[in-house]
């Protein structure tokens, strides 16, 4: 193997390594975006669930308040 072939192999290897690094960077970005999206979705679901529970508690409290007033007046 002569010096020219070695240089060519080094160049090809360097290009492949650069391509792999670019691919890894792209995958990391994609995974981070996907992970952030999943976290946002889970957070929205938790907020929605808690808000619905608060609405239910408020509705039951309001109903009990009306029942109390009704029987107090009656």
Secondary structure in CASP SS format (residue, H / E / C, confidence):
PFRMAT SS
TARGET T0000
AUTHOR 0000-0000-0000
METHOD secondary structure of the structure
MODEL  1
X C 1.00
X C 1.00
X H 1.00
X H 1.00
X H 1.00
X H 1.00
X H 1.00
X H 1.00
X H 1.00
X H 1.00
X H 1.00
X H 1.00
X H 1.00
X H 1.00
X H 1.00
X H 1.00
X H 1.00
X H 1.00
X H 1.00
X H 1.00
X H 1.00
X H 1.00
X H 1.00
X H 1.00
X H 1.00
X H 1.00
X H 1.00
X H 1.00
X H 1.00
X H 1.00
X H 1.00
X H 1.00
X H 1.00
X H 1.00
X H 1.00
X H 1.00
X H 1.00
X H 1.00
X H 1.00
X H 1.00
X H 1.00
X H 1.00
X H 1.00
X H 1.00
X H 1.00
X H 1.00
X H 1.00
X H 1.00
X H 1.00
X H 1.00
X H 1.00
X H 1.00
X H 1.00
X H 1.00
X H 1.00
X H 1.00
X H 1.00
X H 1.00
X H 1.00
X H 1.00
X H 1.00
X H 1.00
X H 1.00
X H 1.00
X H 1.00
X H 1.00
X H 1.00
X H 1.00
X H 1.00
X H 1.00
X H 1.00
X H 1.00
X H 1.00
X C 1.00
END
